[in-house]
Amino acid sequence: MIHAGGAAAKLQAAGGVRSLSFDASSPLQLQSGETLAPLTVAFETYGALNHERTNAVLVCHALGGDQFVASPNPVTGRPAWWPRIVGPGRPIDTNRYFVICANTLGGSMGSTGPGTIAPDGQPYGLRLPPITIGDTVRAQAMLIEALGIQNLFLVIGAGMGGMQALNWASAYPKRVFACATVAAAAKQSAQNIALAELGRQAIMADPEWRNGAYLTHGVRPTRGIAVARTAAAIAGLSARDVRARFDNARTKERFGFASVDSDAAGARTNSAGYIDRFDANSYLYLSRAMDGFDLGRDFGGELSNAFRGAETRHGVFAFSSDWRYPIEESREVARALIAAGAEASFVEIKSEHGHDAFLGDEPAFEAALTGFIDAAAAARALALQGGAG
């Protein structure tokens, strides 16, 4: 049993998945006004926490990700999803930093989600209260506190993970020294909402969805989640790659994107593996959480107000061919940070690999991210010497 901040959390491990479970005495307050208890947050860690507990890094995963950022998933066998960024000698060097990655609230890899067994012994399904990006961040904060960590050296994420990173910096400015936002935005665009709705409608139109109760019937809406996955995969490509795949399909007198899984990003999240490991209802909940994300909305409609007066250092990274989260949306984040008086840098990486470039071999991105993290580490060391902590 771990005690932190008055809450008691029980450490569990099953099938290679570690988690902390909080009982009914430590409910999670949701933005909807409802509470969620008991609560389980699954996580993985890499590296070692230093004596001062100042080297903790939180990695927030994207919609299709999980907590196994730098090691194979023991449940699915899927390889680490960010091995070029997290690991020994990598930009987030596990020889220097203690890295934590939590399965998001509403996910399907151990954290409380629609597939979790509710107190009545049945899967939550659609009975799970609606969740937001802010709810996910609060659940992560409970995990961090239970691990005995008060402050994070760095919070980083891409896509949905980038939304979480920005929310962390806004909600807990005194607890986040540096924040790296990668291929993300401060609110979901109409285009992304439309693509997500396409995926949701495909899932709900699958006869095996059973009004969200498919787990109690022992079936899965595999066709629907396959369509949702394909829509997401297409959005992760560059416009050039989308056109090339369409031209290839037309040349072969067939239509569709069946070949999407042959590229580097698709190899990490092939359709069959995605269907096997990702709960369809989780897609509904998480995509809706992303659609509802608008960080400036709670601050009078001014994004800069979300960061005003904070001392967190920010690095905003965007890819030139990303049409899911275009460059201009990252520039908007950077401008808001500067307007708020935050120390912020904006880096545009020239790439032909679209949104999913953050997962691949992008030396310019790796070099820029390493520079940002190293500079933050140097500044953090100076702050520590000055006694600021």
VENFEN-V675032 format. One record per pair of residues at least 12 apart in sequence whose ideal C-beta (glycine too) atoms are under 8 Angstrom apart, sorted by the first residue. I is the first residue (numbers start at 1). GAP is how many residues later the second one is. D is the distance in Angstrom with one decimal. If there is no record, write none. Layout:
[[I GAP D] [I GAP D]]
This chain:
[[2 18 6.9] [2 144 5.0] [2 145 7.4] [2 146 7.7] [4 141 4.6] [4 142 4.6] [4 143 7.5] [4 144 6.2] [5 140 4.9] [5 141 7.9] [7 15 6.1] [7 18 7.4] [7 19 3.9] [7 135 6.7] [7 138 7.3] [7 139 6.7] [8 14 7.3] [8 15 6.7] [8 17 6.7] [8 18 6.6] [9 12 6.5] [9 13 5.2] [9 17 7.2] [9 133 7.6] [9 134 8.0] [9 137 4.1] [10 12 8.0] [10 13 7.5] [12 28 7.7] [15 59 6.4] [15 60 6.0] [16 58 2.8] [16 59 6.6] [17 25 5.4] [17 57 6.9] [17 58 6.5] [17 92 6.8] [17 93 4.5] [18 24 6.7] [18 25 6.1] [18 26 6.6] [18 27 8.0] [18 92 7.9] [19 21 5.1] [19 22 6.2] [19 23 4.1] [19 24 6.8] [19 91 5.0] [19 92 7.2] [20 20 7.2] [20 21 5.4] [20 23 7.2] [20 122 8.0] [20 123 5.8] [20 126 5.4] [20 127 7.9] [21 17 6.0] [21 18 7.1] [21 19 4.6] [22 15 7.1] [22 16 6.2] [22 17 4.5] [22 18 7.6] [22 19 7.8] [22 120 6.3] [22 124 7.7] [23 14 7.0] [23 15 5.2] [24 13 4.5] [24 14 6.0] [26 13 7.2] [26 116 7.2] [27 12 7.2] [28 77 7.8] [28 107 6.9] [28 110 6.3] [28 111 5.7] [28 114 6.8] [29 109 7.2] [30 99 5.5] [30 100 7.7] [30 101 6.5] [30 102 7.5] [30 105 5.1] [31 101 4.7] [31 103 5.5] [31 104 5.8] [32 97 5.5] [32 98 5.4] [32 100 7.8] [34 95 4.2] [36 76 6.5] [36 92 7.9] [36 93 6.3] [38 74 7.8] [38 81 7.5] [39 73 5.4] [39 100 6.5] [39 103 7.3] [40 70 6.8] [40 71 6.0] [40 72 5.0] [40 76 7.0] [41 61 5.5] [41 62 7.2] [41 64 7.4] [41 70 5.2] [41 71 7.5] [41 98 5.5] [41 99 7.1] [41 101 6.8] [41 102 4.5] [42 25 5.9] [42 60 6.9] [42 61 4.2] [42 65 7.7] [42 67 5.9] [42 68 2.6] [42 69 4.7] [43 24 5.4] [43 57 6.0] [43 58 6.5] [43 59 4.3] [43 60 6.8] [43 100 6.0] [44 23 4.4] [44 24 5.6] [44 25 7.1] [44 27 6.8] [44 56 7.7] [44 57 5.4] [45 53 6.7] [45 54 6.5] [45 55 5.3] [45 56 7.8] [46 23 7.7] [46 24 5.2] [46 25 7.3] [46 40 6.7] [46 41 7.5] [46 48 4.5] [46 52 7.6] [46 53 4.3] [47 47 3.8] [47 48 6.9] [47 49 7.3] [47 50 5.5] [47 51 4.8] [47 52 5.5] [48 50 5.8] [49 49 4.1] [49 100 7.3] [50 48 7.2] [52 332 7.3] [53 95 6.8] [53 96 5.7] [53 97 7.1] [53 98 7.8] [54 97 6.9] [54 99 6.2] [54 326 6.9] [54 330 6.7] [54 335 7.6] [55 41 6.6] [55 42 5.0] [55 43 5.4] [55 98 5.6] [56 41 7.3] [56 42 4.9] [56 43 8.0] [56 44 6.4] [56 88 7.4] [56 93 4.9] [56 95 7.6] [56 96 5.2] [56 97 5.9] [57 35 5.8] [57 40 4.7] [57 41 6.8] [57 42 4.8] [57 43 7.0] [57 95 6.9] [57 96 5.9] [57 97 4.5] [57 98 7.6] [57 99 7.0] [58 42 5.2] [58 43 7.5] [58 44 7.6] [58 82 6.7] [58 86 6.9] [58 94 5.3] [58 96 7.3] [58 97 4.8] [58 98 7.4] [58 110 7.3] [59 23 7.2] [59 27 6.4] [59 33 7.3] [59 40 6.1] [59 41 7.1] [59 42 4.3] [59 97 5.7] [59 98 6.7] [59 102 7.2] [60 41 7.7] [60 42 7.8] [60 44 7.6] [60 80 7.5] [60 95 6.8] [60 96 7.0] [60 97 3.3] [60 100 7.6] [60 101 3.6] [60 102 7.5] [60 104 3.9] [60 105 5.5] [60 108 7.7] [61 20 7.4] [61 40 6.4] [61 42 7.6] [61 43 6.5] [61 96 7.0] [61 99 7.5] [61 100 5.1] [62 95 7.4] [62 96 5.6] [62 97 3.7] [62 98 5.0] [62 99 5.1] [63 96 6.3] [63 97 4.7] [63 169 6.9] [63 220 7.6] [63 223 5.5] [63 224 6.7] [63 227 6.8] [64 165 7.6] [64 168 6.5] [64 205 5.5] [64 210 6.6] [64 214 6.7] [65 16 5.6] [65 96 7.1] [66 12 8.0] [66 15 7.4] [66 37 5.6] [66 41 7.0] [66 43 4.3] [66 211 7.7] [67 34 4.5] [67 35 5.8] [67 36 4.6] [67 42 6.3] [67 43 7.5] [68 12 6.0] [68 13 7.0] [68 33 7.4] [68 41 7.9] [69 12 6.1] [69 13 4.8] [69 17 5.1] [69 30 7.2] [69 32 4.4] [70 12 6.6] [70 13 6.1] [70 16 4.1] [70 17 5.0] [70 24 6.8] [70 29 6.9] [70 31 7.9] [73 36 7.6] [73 204 7.4] [75 34 7.0] [75 202 7.0] [76 197 6.3] [76 200 6.6] [76 201 4.5] [78 190 7.3] [78 195 6.1] [78 199 6.9] [79 189 7.0] [81 187 5.9] [81 278 6.8] [82 277 6.9] [84 276 7.7] [84 277 6.8] [84 282 6.5] [85 281 7.1] [85 284 7.0] [86 13 5.8] [90 276 7.9] [91 275 5.6] [91 278 4.6] [91 279 4.3] [91 282 5.9] [92 62 7.5] [92 64 7.2] [92 281 6.7] [96 281 7.5] [97 56 6.8] [97 57 7.5] [100 43 7.5] [100 44 7.1] [100 47 7.2] [102 37 7.7] [102 38 5.3] [102 41 5.6] [104 32 5.1] [104 56 7.5] [104 60 7.6] [104 182 6.7] [105 26 5.6] [105 30 5.8] [105 31 4.4] [105 34 4.4] [106 22 7.2] [106 25 4.9] [106 30 7.2] [106 176 5.9] [106 179 4.2] [106 180 5.3] [106 183 6.7] [107 175 5.7] [107 179 7.0] [108 169 7.0] [108 170 5.6] [108 171 3.6] [108 174 4.3] [109 168 7.3] [111 28 7.4] [112 12 7.9] [112 16 7.8] [112 27 7.9] [113 15 6.9] [113 166 6.5] [113 168 7.5] [113 169 5.1] [113 172 7.0] [114 12 6.8] [114 14 4.8] [114 98 7.4] [114 165 6.3] [114 167 3.6] [114 168 6.0] [114 170 7.6] [114 171 6.0] [115 100 6.2] [115 164 4.4] [115 166 6.7] [115 167 6.8] [116 12 7.7] [122 94 6.3] [123 90 7.8] [123 92 4.5] [123 93 6.4] [125 87 4.6] [125 88 5.2] [125 90 6.9] [125 91 7.5] [125 156 6.2] [126 85 7.4] [126 86 3.8] [126 87 7.8] [126 155 6.8] [128 153 7.8] [128 157 6.7] [130 155 7.3] [130 158 6.9] [130 159 7.9] [131 154 5.9] [131 158 5.4] [132 157 5.3] [132 160 5.9] [132 161 7.3] [133 27 7.5] [133 30 5.0] [133 31 5.9] [133 34 5.4] [133 156 5.5] [133 157 7.1] [133 159 7.7] [133 160 4.7] [134 33 5.7] [134 37 6.9] [135 154 7.6] [136 28 6.0] [136 153 7.0] [137 27 5.6] [137 30 4.7] [137 31 5.5] [137 34 6.0] [137 35 7.9] [138 33 7.8] [140 24 7.4] [140 28 7.6] [141 30 8.0] [141 31 6.6] [150 25 6.7] [151 23 7.7] [151 24 5.0] [151 25 7.6] [151 26 6.7] [151 238 7.4] [152 16 7.6] [152 23 6.1] [152 24 5.3] [152 25 6.8] [153 24 5.2] [153 25 6.5] [153 223 7.3] [153 224 7.4] [153 227 6.1] [154 22 7.9] [154 23 6.8] [154 24 4.6] [154 25 7.2] [154 26 6.6] [154 219 6.6] [154 222 6.7] [155 13 4.5] [155 14 6.7] [155 21 5.3] [155 23 7.6] [155 24 5.2] [155 25 7.5] [156 23 7.3] [156 24 4.0] [156 25 7.9] [156 26 6.9] [157 23 7.8] [157 24 7.2] [157 25 6.8] [157 27 7.0] [158 24 3.9] [158 25 4.9] [158 26 6.2] [158 200 4.6] [159 23 7.9] [159 24 6.1] [159 25 5.7] [159 165 7.8] [159 166 7.1] [159 196 7.2] [160 24 7.7] [160 126 6.8] [160 129 7.8] [160 130 5.4] [161 21 7.7] [161 23 7.3] [162 19 4.4] [162 20 5.5] [162 21 6.6] [162 22 2.4] [162 23 7.5] [162 163 7.9] [163 21 5.7] [163 22 7.4] [163 23 7.7] [163 127 6.6] [163 130 5.1] [163 132 7.8] [165 14 5.3] [165 15 6.7] [165 16 5.4] [165 19 7.5] [166 13 7.0] [166 15 5.7] [166 18 7.2] [166 20 5.9] [166 129 5.8] [166 140 7.8] [166 167 7.0] [167 126 7.9] [167 128 6.5] [169 138 6.7] [169 141 6.8] [169 143 4.7] [169 145 6.9] [170 125 6.2] [170 136 4.3] [170 137 6.1] [170 140 7.6] [173 134 7.4] [173 136 7.5] [173 137 3.5] [173 138 6.9] [173 139 5.6] [174 137 7.9] [176 136 4.9] [177 135 6.6] [177 136 6.8] [177 199 6.6] [177 203 5.6] [177 206 7.9] [178 134 6.6] [178 135 4.5] [178 136 7.5] [178 137 7.3] [178 194 7.6] [178 195 7.4] [178 198 4.0] [178 202 7.7] [179 133 5.4] [179 134 7.2] [179 135 5.1] [179 136 7.4] [180 134 7.7] [180 135 4.6] [180 137 6.8] [180 189 6.6] [180 192 6.3] [180 193 7.5] [181 133 7.1] [181 134 7.3] [181 135 5.1] [181 136 6.9] [181 149 7.3] [181 152 6.3] [182 135 4.7] [182 176 5.2] [182 187 7.9] [183 134 7.0] [183 135 6.3] [183 136 5.8] [183 139 5.5] [183 141 7.6] [183 142 5.2] [183 147 7.7] [183 172 5.5] [183 174 7.3] [183 175 5.1] [184 141 5.6] [184 145 8.0] [184 146 7.4] [184 149 7.9] [185 140 5.1] [185 144 3.9] [185 145 7.0] [185 147 7.5] [185 148 6.8] [186 107 7.8] [186 108 7.3] [186 109 4.4] [186 110 6.2] [186 117 5.3] [186 120 7.7] [186 143 7.6] [186 146 6.8] [186 147 5.2] [186 150 7.1] [187 106 5.9] [187 107 3.9] [187 108 6.5] [187 109 6.9] [187 110 7.4] [188 102 5.3] [188 103 5.1] [188 104 7.5] [188 105 5.5] [188 106 7.4] [189 136 7.8] [189 140 7.0] [191 133 7.9] [192 43 7.3] [192 98 7.3] [192 99 7.5] [192 132 6.4] [192 133 7.9] [193 98 4.7] [195 36 5.3] [195 37 7.4] [195 40 5.5] [196 91 4.0] [196 92 7.6] [196 94 6.8] [196 95 5.8] [197 94 7.9] [198 29 7.7] [198 30 7.7] [198 33 5.3] [199 28 6.6] [199 29 3.1] [199 30 7.7] [199 32 4.9] [199 33 6.6] [199 84 6.4] [199 88 6.5] [200 28 7.1] [200 83 7.3] [200 84 5.5] [200 87 6.3] [200 88 7.7] [202 21 7.7] [202 22 4.6] [202 23 7.9] [202 25 3.7] [202 26 5.5] [202 29 7.7] [203 18 5.5] [203 21 3.7] [203 22 5.9] [203 24 7.7] [203 25 5.7] [203 77 4.9] [203 80 6.4] [203 81 6.4] [204 20 7.0] [204 80 7.7] [205 19 6.4] [206 15 3.6] [206 16 7.6] [206 17 5.1] [206 18 3.3] [206 19 7.8] [206 74 7.9] [207 14 7.9] [208 12 6.3] [208 13 4.6] [208 14 7.1] [208 15 7.7] [208 16 7.8] [209 12 4.2] [209 15 6.2] [209 71 6.8] [212 69 5.7] [212 72 7.8] [214 66 7.2] [220 55 7.3] [220 60 6.8] [221 59 5.0] [222 53 5.1] [224 56 6.4] [225 49 7.3] [225 50 5.3] [225 53 6.7] [225 55 4.6] [225 58 6.5] [226 45 5.4] [226 48 8.0] [226 49 6.0] [228 52 7.7] [228 55 5.5] [229 40 7.4] [229 42 5.6] [229 45 4.7] [229 46 7.1] [229 49 7.7] [230 27 5.7] [230 30 6.8] [230 41 7.0] [233 24 7.0] [233 27 4.9] [233 28 7.6] [233 32 7.4] [233 33 6.1] [233 36 7.2] [234 23 5.9] [234 26 6.8] [235 88 7.7] [235 89 4.6] [235 120 6.5] [236 29 5.8] [236 88 6.6] [236 118 5.8] [236 119 4.6] [236 120 3.9] [237 23 7.3] [237 26 7.6] [237 28 7.7] [237 116 7.9] [237 117 4.6] [237 118 7.6] [237 119 7.0] [238 83 3.9] [238 84 7.7] [238 85 7.2] [238 113 7.8] [238 114 5.6] [238 115 5.9] [238 116 3.5] [239 82 6.9] [239 84 5.7] [239 115 7.6] [240 81 7.0] [240 112 6.1] [241 22 7.3] [241 111 7.8] [241 112 7.5] [241 113 6.3] [245 12 5.7] [245 14 6.0] [245 15 6.4] [264 89 7.9] [264 92 7.9] [264 95 7.4] [264 96 5.1] [264 97 7.8] [265 88 7.7] [265 91 3.8] [265 94 5.5] [265 95 6.7] [268 91 6.5] [296 40 7.4] [302 34 7.9] [303 29 7.1] [303 30 7.3] [303 33 3.9] [304 31 8.0] [304 32 4.3] [304 33 7.4] [304 35 4.0] [304 36 4.3] [305 35 7.3] [306 30 7.4] [306 34 7.6] [307 29 6.8] [307 30 5.7] [307 33 4.0] [307 35 5.2] [308 32 4.5] [308 33 6.8] [309 31 7.6] [309 32 7.3] [310 30 7.2] [310 32 6.2] [311 31 7.9] [311 32 7.9] [312 30 6.6] [313 29 7.6] [313 30 4.9] [313 31 7.6] [313 63 5.4] [313 66 6.9] [314 20 7.7] [314 23 5.1] [314 28 5.7] [314 29 6.9] [314 30 4.1] [314 31 7.2] [315 29 7.5] [315 30 5.3] [315 32 7.0] [315 53 7.9] [315 54 7.2] [315 57 3.9] [315 61 8.0] [316 14 5.2] [316 17 5.3] [316 18 4.6] [316 21 7.3] [316 28 6.6] [316 29 7.0] [316 30 4.8] [316 31 7.1] [317 13 7.4] [317 30 5.1] [317 32 6.6] [317 41 7.8] [317 48 6.5] [317 51 6.6] [317 52 6.6] [318 12 3.6] [318 13 7.6] [318 28 7.5] [318 29 7.3] [318 30 5.5] [318 31 7.1] [319 29 7.7] [319 30 5.2] [319 32 4.6] [319 34 7.2] [319 35 7.1] [319 36 7.0] [319 38 4.4] [319 39 7.1] [319 43 7.8] [319 46 7.6] [320 28 6.0] [320 29 6.8] [320 30 5.0] [320 31 5.9] [321 30 5.6] [321 31 5.5] [321 32 6.6] [321 33 5.1] [321 36 7.2] [322 29 7.9] [322 32 5.7] [322 33 4.5] [322 35 7.0] [323 31 6.9] [323 32 7.4] [324 30 7.3] [324 31 4.1] [325 30 6.3] [327 21 5.9] [330 16 6.8] [330 18 7.8] [331 15 6.4] [334 12 3.8] [345 27 6.6] [347 18 8.0] [347 21 4.6] [347 25 7.8] [349 13 6.2] [349 15 5.0] [349 16 4.7] [349 19 6.8] [350 14 6.9] [351 13 7.8] [351 14 7.5]]
